[in-house]
Amino acid sequence: MTTVIIQSNSEKKTRLLMQLAEELGLSAQTQEVKDLDTIDVARGIGRKATNEELINYLNKDLDEEAIPLDKAFSKYTQ
């Protein structure tokens, strides 16, 4: 079995793709895709994340300033 994921922001194009799949005798479904958040990563999202989703998730906070380790664990080392 092969799974194909297509992202579309056009309802018309999505509808046409669904019609084509039906005409070809393929099973097809639509679903909304949301950006991964920390809860999704911790609990799982019910499917394997795509490489693009993982890269976007891991790169989203690259501009944030890192917290020094001694500050991050200060309340545990007293």
N, C-alpha and C positions, 0 to 999 in steps of 0.2 A: 504494500500500500504506500502511496505517496501523498503527503500533505503539502498543500500550497497555501501560503499566507500572502494575501494581497492587501495593502493599505490603500484606502481611497477616502478622499474627503468629499466625494461627489456621490450623492444618493442615486443620481441617474446612472452613473457608470457602475455602481454597485448593483443596481437592479438589473442592468444589462448583463453583467457577469453572472449573476444568479440565473438569469434566463438561459444564457449559453450553457452553463453547467447542467441545468435541467434538460436541455435539448440533447446534450451529449450523454445523458444518463448517469451523471456524476452526482454524488451527494455533496451538498454545500450548505454552509451555515454562516451567518454573520454574527459578529460580536463586537462590542465596544472594547477598545484596548486603552488602558490607562497607564500612565507612567508608574513604574515601580516605586514603592516607598519602603521605608524600613520595616513596616509590619508585613508587607508582601514578602520581602526577603526572609524575614525571620520565620514566618509561618508557612511559606510556600504559596504559590499562586494557582495551584491546581493543574499546572502544566509546566513543562520545561521552558524557562525564559529564553528568548532568542538572544543571539550574540549582541545585536543592536540594543536590545533592552538592557542587558547587563552593562554594556559600555556606557550607555547614557546614564544609568544609575551610578556607576562608579565614578564617572567624570563630573557629576552635577555639583559637587562641593569642592572642586579643585582650587577655587579662588579663596576659600575660607582659610583663616589663620589657624594654624595648629595650636593645640593646648599642650604646654610642657607637661611631661609625665609626672614630675613632682607635684605640680598643681592639680592634675587630674586625680591623683591618688592620695592627696594630702589628708583627706578625712579618714583614710584607712591606715595611715602610718603614724598616727599620734600616740 
